[in-house]
Amino acid sequence: MNIHAIRAIYKFEMSRTGRTLMQSIVSPVISTSLYFIVFGSAIGSRIAEVDGIGYGAFIVPGLIMLTLLTQSVSNASFGIYFPKFTGTIYELLSAPVSYFEIVVSYVGAAATKSIILGTIILITSAFFVPLRIAHPLWMLFFLVLTSFTFSLLGFIIGVWADGFEKLQFVPLLIITPLTFLGGSFYSINMLPPFWQTVSLFNPVVYLISGFRWSFYEIADVNLGVSLLMIAIFLGVSLAVVAWIFKTGYRIKN
């Protein structure tokens, strides 16, 4: 494995975060703080508790997951799209760097940014609501696994997109709505039976449910089912990335 190549690409991608600090870090943190003010104060004053947890604290895992999913996809998709857009991807493909090393570099950098951002939001939320994390290791596991899985999805989107419109299409019109409807701000048990069943077809429900369990030991679905869904999504994403480099889809042609 070419460690030097991985380190070089990784450092280059991470340095882009420093150049776009307002967009990469400050903006998502401010947006999350506004969610706390609007949902935690306005709605939280009307909903005292959900499953025995104060509403402000209840939405913390959902808010972290909302940011984690959108930022992982966005960071990874932009990271691979710009080399395609500028043509520097061909220099990378002609270098002695394997496809595995390329994916590890770009996906690793995108996931790292998301993990840092998720950690900052977790710390920020402590200023608004009292927090407790029942299972810190499980929380970290879900944080890291979700970041890498959705960074892989973002990598796929970046390769697939042939314009900025397509680059924004999936995060804005698919990922964000699914996250809002996946129990970020409510428990699906609060829904009528029919909509509870519909919600189970939303894959984000399983991510948020498992992540919330690591905080408060409450979940909308079984923890094992949540882990299985993440593993399936990760496996499918890895298979698609492998197919992309095997066929050269929108990279070599």
C-alpha positions as a Markdown table, in Angstrom:
| # | Residue | x | y | z |
|---|---|---|---|---|
| 1 | Met | 0.0 | 0.0 | 0.0 |
| 2 | Asn | 1.3 | 3.4 | -1.0 |
| 3 | Ile | 1.1 | 5.2 | 2.4 |
| 4 | His | 2.8 | 8.3 | 1.0 |
| 5 | Ala | 0.1 | 8.8 | -1.7 |
| 6 | Ile | -2.7 | 8.2 | 0.8 |
| 7 | Arg | -1.2 | 10.8 | 3.1 |
| 8 | Ala | -0.7 | 13.3 | 0.4 |
| 9 | Ile | -4.2 | 13.2 | -1.0 |
| 10 | Tyr | -5.7 | 13.1 | 2.6 |
| 11 | Lys | -3.7 | 16.1 | 3.7 |
| 12 | Phe | -4.7 | 18.0 | 0.6 |
| 13 | Glu | -8.4 | 17.3 | 1.2 |
| 14 | Met | -8.1 | 18.2 | 4.8 |
| 15 | Ser | -6.3 | 21.5 | 4.0 |
| 16 | Arg | -9.3 | 22.5 | 2.0 |
| 17 | Thr | -11.3 | 22.6 | 5.2 |
| 18 | Gly | -9.0 | 25.2 | 6.6 |
| 19 | Arg | -9.4 | 27.3 | 3.5 |
| 20 | Thr | -13.2 | 27.1 | 3.7 |
| 21 | Leu | -13.6 | 27.2 | 7.4 |
| 22 | Met | -16.8 | 29.2 | 7.4 |
| 23 | Gln | -18.5 | 26.9 | 5.0 |
| 24 | Ser | -17.1 | 23.6 | 6.4 |
| 25 | Ile | -17.4 | 24.1 | 10.1 |
| 26 | Val | -18.9 | 27.4 | 11.2 |
| 27 | Ser | -22.0 | 27.3 | 9.0 |
| 28 | Pro | -23.2 | 23.8 | 10.1 |
| 29 | Val | -22.6 | 24.6 | 13.8 |
| 30 | Ile | -24.6 | 27.9 | 13.5 |
| 31 | Ser | -27.4 | 26.0 | 11.7 |
| 32 | Thr | -27.5 | 23.3 | 14.4 |
| 33 | Ser | -27.7 | 26.0 | 17.1 |
| 34 | Leu | -30.6 | 27.5 | 15.3 |
| 35 | Tyr | -32.3 | 24.1 | 15.3 |
| 36 | Phe | -31.9 | 24.0 | 19.1 |
| 37 | Ile | -33.4 | 27.5 | 19.4 |
| 38 | Val | -36.3 | 26.9 | 17.1 |
| 39 | Phe | -37.1 | 23.2 | 17.9 |
| 40 | Gly | -35.8 | 23.0 | 21.4 |
| 41 | Ser | -37.4 | 26.2 | 22.7 |
| 42 | Ala | -40.5 | 26.7 | 20.5 |
| 43 | Ile | -41.6 | 23.1 | 20.1 |
| 44 | Gly | -39.9 | 21.8 | 23.3 |
| 45 | Ser | -42.0 | 24.1 | 25.4 |
| 46 | Arg | -45.1 | 22.2 | 24.1 |
| 47 | Ile | -43.5 | 18.7 | 24.2 |
| 48 | Ala | -42.1 | 18.2 | 27.7 |
| 49 | Glu | -40.7 | 14.7 | 27.2 |
| 50 | Val | -40.4 | 11.9 | 24.7 |
| 51 | Asp | -40.0 | 8.5 | 26.1 |
| 52 | Gly | -38.9 | 10.0 | 29.4 |
| 53 | Ile | -36.3 | 12.2 | 27.8 |
| 54 | Gly | -36.5 | 16.0 | 27.7 |
| 55 | Tyr | -37.3 | 17.1 | 24.1 |
| 56 | Gly | -34.2 | 19.3 | 23.8 |
| 57 | Ala | -32.0 | 16.4 | 24.8 |
| 58 | Phe | -34.0 | 13.9 | 22.7 |
| 59 | Ile | -33.3 | 15.8 | 19.4 |
| 60 | Val | -29.5 | 16.0 | 19.9 |
| 61 | Pro | -28.7 | 12.6 | 18.3 |
| 62 | Gly | -31.0 | 13.4 | 15.4 |
| 63 | Leu | -29.4 | 16.8 | 14.8 |
| 64 | Ile | -25.9 | 15.3 | 14.9 |
| 65 | Met | -27.0 | 12.6 | 12.5 |
| 66 | Leu | -28.7 | 15.2 | 10.2 |
| 67 | Thr | -25.4 | 17.1 | 10.0 |
| 68 | Leu | -23.3 | 13.9 | 9.7 |
| 69 | Leu | -25.2 | 12.5 | 6.8 |
| 70 | Thr | -25.4 | 15.7 | 4.7 |
| 71 | Gln | -21.8 | 16.8 | 5.4 |
| 72 | Ser | -20.4 | 13.3 | 4.7 |
| 73 | Val | -22.1 | 13.2 | 1.3 |
| 74 | Ser | -21.3 | 16.8 | 0.5 |
| 75 | Asn | -17.6 | 16.6 | 1.4 |
| 76 | Ala | -16.9 | 13.4 | -0.4 |
| 77 | Ser | -18.9 | 14.3 | -3.5 |
| 78 | Phe | -17.1 | 17.7 | -3.9 |
| 79 | Gly | -13.8 | 16.1 | -3.1 |
| 80 | Ile | -13.9 | 13.7 | -6.1 |
| 81 | Tyr | -15.9 | 15.9 | -8.4 |
| 82 | Phe | -13.5 | 18.8 | -8.6 |
| 83 | Pro | -10.6 | 16.7 | -9.9 |
| 84 | Lys | -12.9 | 15.4 | -12.6 |
| 85 | Phe | -14.1 | 19.0 | -13.3 |
| 86 | Thr | -10.6 | 20.4 | -13.6 |
| 87 | Gly | -9.1 | 17.3 | -15.3 |
| 88 | Thr | -6.6 | 16.6 | -12.6 |
| 89 | Ile | -8.2 | 13.2 | -12.1 |
| 90 | Tyr | -6.2 | 11.9 | -15.1 |
| 91 | Glu | -2.9 | 12.8 | -13.4 |
| 92 | Leu | -4.1 | 10.9 | -10.3 |
| 93 | Leu | -5.1 | 7.9 | -12.4 |
| 94 | Ser | -1.8 | 7.9 | -14.3 |
| 95 | Ala | 0.2 | 8.0 | -11.0 |
| 96 | Pro | 1.3 | 4.8 | -9.2 |
| 97 | Val | -1.7 | 4.9 | -6.9 |
| 98 | Ser | -4.3 | 2.1 | -6.7 |
| 99 | Tyr | -8.0 | 2.6 | -6.8 |
| 100 | Phe | -8.2 | 1.4 | -3.2 |
| 101 | Glu | -5.7 | 4.1 | -2.1 |
| 102 | Ile | -7.7 | 6.8 | -4.0 |
| 103 | Val | -10.9 | 5.8 | -2.3 |
| 104 | Val | -9.3 | 5.5 | 1.2 |
| 105 | Ser | -7.8 | 9.0 | 0.8 |
| 106 | Tyr | -10.9 | 10.8 | -0.4 |
| 107 | Val | -13.4 | 8.9 | 1.7 |
| 108 | Gly | -11.2 | 9.0 | 4.8 |
| 109 | Ala | -10.8 | 12.8 | 4.5 |
| 110 | Ala | -14.5 | 13.4 | 4.1 |
| 111 | Ala | -15.3 | 11.1 | 7.0 |
| 112 | Thr | -12.8 | 12.8 | 9.2 |
| 113 | Lys | -14.3 | 16.2 | 8.5 |
| 114 | Ser | -17.8 | 14.8 | 9.4 |
| 115 | Ile | -16.5 | 13.2 | 12.6 |
| 116 | Ile | -14.9 | 16.5 | 13.7 |
| 117 | Leu | -18.0 | 18.4 | 12.9 |
| 118 | Gly | -20.2 | 15.9 | 14.7 |
| 119 | Thr | -18.0 | 16.2 | 17.8 |
| 120 | Ile | -18.2 | 20.0 | 17.7 |
| 121 | Ile | -22.0 | 19.8 | 17.5 |
| 122 | Leu | -22.1 | 17.3 | 20.4 |
| 123 | Ile | -20.0 | 19.8 | 22.5 |
| 124 | Thr | -22.1 | 22.7 | 21.3 |
| 125 | Ser | -25.4 | 20.9 | 22.3 |
| 126 | Ala | -24.1 | 20.6 | 25.9 |
| 127 | Phe | -24.5 | 24.4 | 26.2 |
| 128 | Phe | -28.2 | 24.1 | 25.4 |
| 129 | Val | -29.4 | 20.9 | 27.1 |
| 130 | Pro | -28.2 | 18.4 | 29.7 |
| 131 | Leu | -26.6 | 15.4 | 28.0 |
| 132 | Arg | -25.8 | 11.9 | 29.0 |
| 133 | Ile | -24.2 | 9.2 | 26.8 |
| 134 | Ala | -25.1 | 5.7 | 28.1 |
| 135 | His | -22.8 | 3.9 | 25.7 |
| 136 | Pro | -19.9 | 6.1 | 24.6 |
| 137 | Leu | -18.2 | 3.4 | 22.6 |
| 138 | Trp | -21.4 | 2.5 | 20.7 |
| 139 | Met | -21.9 | 6.2 | 20.1 |
| 140 | Leu | -18.4 | 6.5 | 18.7 |
| 141 | Phe | -18.9 | 3.4 | 16.6 |
| 142 | Phe | -22.1 | 4.7 | 15.0 |
| 143 | Leu | -20.5 | 8.1 | 14.5 |
| 144 | Val | -17.5 | 6.7 | 12.6 |
| 145 | Leu | -19.4 | 4.0 | 10.7 |
| 146 | Thr | -22.1 | 6.3 | 9.5 |
| 147 | Ser | -19.5 | 8.9 | 8.4 |
| 148 | Phe | -17.5 | 6.4 | 6.4 |
| 149 | Thr | -20.7 | 4.8 | 4.9 |
| 150 | Phe | -22.2 | 8.1 | 3.7 |
| 151 | Ser | -18.8 | 9.4 | 2.6 |
| 152 | Leu | -18.7 | 6.4 | 0.3 |
| 153 | Leu | -22.2 | 7.4 | -1.0 |
| 154 | Gly | -20.9 | 10.9 | -1.5 |
| 155 | Phe | -17.9 | 9.6 | -3.5 |
| 156 | Ile | -20.3 | 7.7 | -5.7 |
| 157 | Ile | -22.4 | 10.8 | -6.3 |
| 158 | Gly | -19.3 | 12.8 | -7.1 |
| 159 | Val | -18.3 | 10.3 | -9.8 |
| 160 | Trp | -21.8 | 10.1 | -11.2 |
| 161 | Ala | -22.4 | 13.8 | -11.3 |
| 162 | Asp | -21.5 | 15.6 | -14.5 |
| 163 | Gly | -22.7 | 19.1 | -13.3 |
| 164 | Phe | -23.2 | 21.1 | -10.1 |
| 165 | Glu | -26.9 | 20.5 | -10.3 |
| 166 | Lys | -26.6 | 16.8 | -10.1 |
| 167 | Leu | -24.0 | 17.2 | -7.3 |
| 168 | Gln | -26.6 | 18.9 | -5.2 |
| 169 | Phe | -29.6 | 16.8 | -6.3 |
| 170 | Val | -29.2 | 13.8 | -4.0 |
| 171 | Pro | -28.1 | 15.7 | -0.8 |
| 172 | Leu | -30.8 | 18.3 | -1.1 |
| 173 | Leu | -33.8 | 16.4 | -2.5 |
| 174 | Ile | -33.2 | 12.9 | -1.1 |
| 175 | Ile | -30.8 | 12.8 | 1.9 |
| 176 | Thr | -32.1 | 15.8 | 3.8 |
| 177 | Pro | -35.8 | 14.9 | 3.4 |
| 178 | Leu | -35.2 | 11.3 | 4.5 |
| 179 | Thr | -33.3 | 12.6 | 7.5 |
| 180 | Phe | -36.1 | 15.0 | 8.5 |
| 181 | Leu | -38.6 | 12.1 | 8.1 |
| 182 | Gly | -36.4 | 9.6 | 9.8 |
| 183 | Gly | -37.1 | 10.6 | 13.4 |
| 184 | Ser | -34.6 | 13.4 | 13.9 |
| 185 | Phe | -37.1 | 15.5 | 15.8 |
| 186 | Tyr | -39.6 | 12.9 | 16.9 |
| 187 | Ser | -40.0 | 9.2 | 17.7 |
| 188 | Ile | -41.8 | 7.2 | 15.0 |
| 189 | Asn | -43.8 | 5.7 | 17.8 |
| 190 | Met | -45.7 | 9.0 | 18.0 |
| 191 | Leu | -47.0 | 8.4 | 14.5 |
| 192 | Pro | -50.2 | 6.6 | 13.5 |
| 193 | Pro | -49.7 | 2.9 | 12.8 |
| 194 | Phe | -49.8 | 3.3 | 9.0 |
| 195 | Trp | -47.1 | 6.0 | 9.0 |
| 196 | Gln | -45.0 | 4.0 | 11.4 |
| 197 | Thr | -45.0 | 1.2 | 8.8 |
| 198 | Val | -44.1 | 3.6 | 6.1 |
| 199 | Ser | -41.3 | 5.1 | 8.1 |
| 200 | Leu | -39.6 | 1.6 | 8.4 |
| 201 | Phe | -38.9 | 1.8 | 4.7 |
| 202 | Asn | -36.7 | 4.9 | 5.3 |
| 203 | Pro | -33.1 | 3.7 | 5.9 |
| 204 | Val | -32.3 | 6.8 | 7.9 |
| 205 | Val | -34.7 | 5.7 | 10.7 |
| 206 | Tyr | -32.4 | 2.8 | 11.5 |
| 207 | Leu | -29.3 | 5.1 | 11.7 |
| 208 | Ile | -30.9 | 7.6 | 14.0 |
| 209 | Ser | -32.6 | 5.0 | 16.1 |
| 210 | Gly | -29.3 | 3.2 | 16.8 |
| 211 | Phe | -27.4 | 6.4 | 17.4 |
| 212 | Arg | -30.1 | 7.6 | 19.8 |
| 213 | Trp | -29.9 | 4.3 | 21.7 |
| 214 | Ser | -26.3 | 4.9 | 22.4 |
| 215 | Phe | -27.3 | 8.1 | 24.2 |
| 216 | Tyr | -30.4 | 7.2 | 26.1 |
| 217 | Glu | -31.0 | 3.4 | 25.6 |
| 218 | Ile | -34.2 | 4.1 | 23.8 |
| 219 | Ala | -34.8 | 3.1 | 20.1 |
| 220 | Asp | -37.6 | 3.0 | 17.6 |
| 221 | Val | -36.2 | -0.2 | 16.1 |
| 222 | Asn | -34.1 | -3.1 | 17.5 |
| 223 | Leu | -30.4 | -2.3 | 17.8 |
| 224 | Gly | -29.4 | -5.4 | 15.8 |
| 225 | Val | -31.7 | -4.4 | 12.9 |
| 226 | Ser | -30.0 | -0.9 | 12.9 |
| 227 | Leu | -26.6 | -2.5 | 12.7 |
| 228 | Leu | -27.7 | -4.9 | 9.9 |
| 229 | Met | -29.1 | -2.0 | 7.9 |
| 230 | Ile | -25.9 | 0.0 | 8.2 |
| 231 | Ala | -23.8 | -3.1 | 7.2 |
| 232 | Ile | -26.0 | -3.7 | 4.1 |
| 233 | Phe | -25.7 | 0.0 | 3.1 |
| 234 | Leu | -22.0 | -0.1 | 3.6 |
| 235 | Gly | -21.7 | -3.3 | 1.6 |
| 236 | Val | -23.7 | -2.0 | -1.3 |
| 237 | Ser | -21.7 | 1.3 | -1.4 |
| 238 | Leu | -18.4 | -0.7 | -1.5 |
| 239 | Ala | -19.7 | -2.9 | -4.3 |
| 240 | Val | -20.7 | 0.2 | -6.3 |
| 241 | Val | -17.3 | 1.9 | -5.8 |
| 242 | Ala | -15.6 | -1.4 | -6.9 |
| 243 | Trp | -17.7 | -1.5 | -10.0 |
| 244 | Ile | -17.0 | 2.1 | -10.8 |
| 245 | Phe | -13.2 | 1.5 | -10.9 |
| 246 | Lys | -13.5 | -1.8 | -12.6 |
| 247 | Thr | -15.5 | -0.4 | -15.5 |
| 248 | Gly | -14.1 | 3.2 | -15.4 |
| 249 | Tyr | -17.6 | 4.6 | -15.2 |
| 250 | Arg | -17.3 | 8.4 | -15.7 |
| 251 | Ile | -13.7 | 8.4 | -14.7 |
| 252 | Lys | -11.8 | 7.0 | -17.6 |
| 253 | Asn | -14.3 | 8.2 | -20.3 |
